[in-house]
Structure formats: structure tokens, C-alpha cells
């Protein structure tokens, strides 16, 4: 532990802790030195805590308790997972202080301990600038060149005007219908054989813009149709095709009414009307109406929604009609009616845009009102607090005495609670230390027994090897004995016969 304590003390001195020369171990740290070391480490780890932590312990017990709680909370905020409280700083324990200081020293940013030894030469500054520039470049999100704005792109010294260009879209011709069975043969042949690809319909710089614009327009039309169908089409109990036909028929009926009213007003202003003009008007309306029949009689609800079906309306040019007498005058009237129709459609579109703008404005106003209401509630709460404070001002001395008594009572209560906790904590700490010592003794005993068991296992293996060797020797001796007996039995008759012959 001596080497660990020396490393900790050297690191604490480098972050600004004034450790005396005679202190060479964590065991010799006082409460004031522990607080100073922890605060110095926390200030280096999180500079935002510089103004919230004191560098020394105050003289009062309640103030010491608050400082200890604040330091414990700050250490837990930076990631310390061990048991920590005010008692760690007021009643220092060597293992707890050592583990806390080791954690804080490991949490120190790299290079903070050697910052005083580093030189501030040009090479170091250049390396720092390069690192900062690379870090800033890595934080910039990547975008393709065609989508980069002037503020997000870094232009080189040799600027190429073709790299950046404005968002310019061009109309595209696309086969929008997913079901191609309902299309005519000529249109299918045109889309299959003659329709050029998208990249050939526009310039190279506006392909992406044109595709995005076409897709956005298609999505907006689909969304408008879905909203209209969900709000009005479902209530009509018609199919989508019938609903569109009905809407188109109403638009044409409205145009017929506009034309008839304009012709009637012109005839009444002229004071006379001939029969040929009525026939010509009928032919004009029939040619305009075409072969499509008017829908069934609409209900009262559809009459109330009569003037809402103008989204798909567009000024249609009247077909040329062969007129008899007064051809020039009727053509002028038709032009005037067409201009009037265009003005009406333009007015409807302007009103629709204005209605959307008004709805957005109303939503913003409602949000502002809600925000103002919340601010008013907060201000009312502040006013109530200030009012109560002002009510206490006439009897300032009395109220201050009461507040001081409450503070003293709270401090005495905290001190009593701390004393009670210390009474409970001391036997628990002693029991913990006793159990740790017991565990250490048991670990030593178990390690000794384990070593004995290992030695016994080694002796058993040696004995088994010796037994195997002796068993082999015994077998060899038995074999030699048997061989000797056989030789004796063979050699005895031979020796008898030899002696007899002699």
C-alpha cells in the first residue's frame, strides 16, 4: 500500500492539493486534507463545480454535515458506486478514503497530471490546432454535393461553379397510375416506347429537384384527396369514382348557372333578346356538358356543401361554337364570362390560402395564450411568496428570531440524528471489521489446507509410481524364480545321467 499511497499523493499534489511533506500515507490524512483533496479532484474532473464546493471544513457541526453531504453527492454524480456519506469525510476511515481517492485519480482527464511538465512550443500548439480542426470536421454531418447549402459546404480555393446550384425543378411526365389496365392503348404505347426517362426530361443539375418536387406534389394531392374523402366523401355514401363524377357535374352545373345569369343580365341590359341566342346558348351548354349526364338529385347535406368542391376546379376554355348573328358580341361576352370565372377561381384559391393562414395564426395565438397563462401562474406564485415575505417585514426582528430558532432546532435535530447514527454505526463497523478479519483468517486456513491437500496429492502420486515400479520388480523376480525352477528340473536328470556314465 505504500507505493499506492505515494502515487496518490503525487497525483493530488499535481492537481493543486497542499499535502504536507511529513504526510506519506493515506492513513495520516486529516478530515480537512481529505476534503481539500476531494474538492481539488472534483474541480479538475468537472469545472462546473468550482463555485459550489468549499475548499475547507467550516467550524460549525451543522455546516460540516452539509459540506459532507454535498461532497458525497458530488462524488456520486461523477460515478462513484461505493458506500459514501458525510461520515466518510468527518470521521475518516483509511480503506474508504483510499478507495475514494483512487477512483477520483482514475477519473482525472488524461494529461492533467502532466500539464505542468509539458512545454507550450509551436509544435504543441500546432498539434492542438490540428486536433481541434479534425474534431470540428468530424462533427459536421456528411451531405452529397447536390444537397449542400453554402453555409454547410467548405469551398476550396479553386471554386467550381458547377458544384453548387440553386434548387430548380422542371415538370416531369411520369406514369402515375399503378393499375395500367384502365389506360388506353395509345397511352400505354406512348409510355412504353416514346416516353423518355427522367434523366432525359430535365437537365443534369435539376434531376433531383424535379423528382423531389414531383413526389411532393403527388403526396400533397393524395393527402388532400384523403382528407376530403374522409371528411366529406364518406358521408355521401358513394364510391370514389361516383364522388368524383358528382363533384365534376356540380362544377359544370355551377358554370352553367354562371353563364345563364351572365347572359340573362346582358339581355336585360340590352332590353331585347332574340330566339337564336337561346338556341345558341343551349348548343353551347350541351357542347360544354358533353355526353356526361347530370347526377341524381342531391340531398340537403350536399346542397350545404355545394361551394366547398372547388379544389379540383380549374378554368376550362370554352370550345369554339359556330354562332350566327352577333358573333363578335357573343365572343366578347364569352371572354368576359371566362375572365370572370378565372377571377372567381382565383378568389377561391386566395380565400383558401388565407383560411389556412388564419388557422395557423389562430394556432399560434392559442399557443401564445397557453404560454402566457403558464407565465401568469408562475408570476402569481412568485407574487404570493413575495406577499408573504412583505407581510413578515413589519415584525422583522421577531420573525428573524423565529427563523433562527427553527434553524437551530433543525441543526440540533440533525446533530441528534447524526449522534444516533454514530451509535448505530460504530458497532456495525466493528462487526464488519471483525467479520472481515474472520474471513481473512478463514481464507488463510483454507489456503493452508489447500496446500496440504496438494502436497498429499503429490505424495499419493509418488507412492503410486513407486508401487507400480515395485510391482514390476516383483513380477520380474517371480519370473526369474520360475525360470530357475525349470532349469533345475531340466538340469538334474542330465547331471545324474552324466555321473552314471562316468
Protein Blocks (a to p, Z undefined) as FASTA:
>chain_A
ZZmmmmmmmmmmmnopacdfklcbfklpcfklmmmmmmmmmmmmmmmlmmmpcfbdcfbl
klmmmmmmmmmmmmmmnopabdcdfklmmmccfklmmmmmmmmmmmpcghklmmmmpccb
fklmmmmmmmmmmmmmmmpccddfklpcfklpccdfbdcfklpccdddddddddfblblm
lpcfklmmmmmmmmccfklmpcfklmmmmmmmmmmmmmmmmmmmmmmmmmmmmmnopafk
lmmmmmmmmmmmmmmmmmmmmmmmmmmmnopacfklmmmmmmmmmmmnomadcdddddfk
lmmmmmmmmmlgccddddddddfehklmmmmmmmmmmmmmmmmmmmmmmmmmmmmmmmmm
mmmmmmmmmmmmmmmmmmmmmmmmmmmmmmmmmmmmlmmmmmmmmmmmmmmmmmmmmmmm
mmmmmmmmmmmmmmmmmmmmmmmmmmmmmmmmmmmmmmmmmmmmmmmmmmmmmmmmmmmm
mmmmmmmmmmmmmmmmmmmmZZ
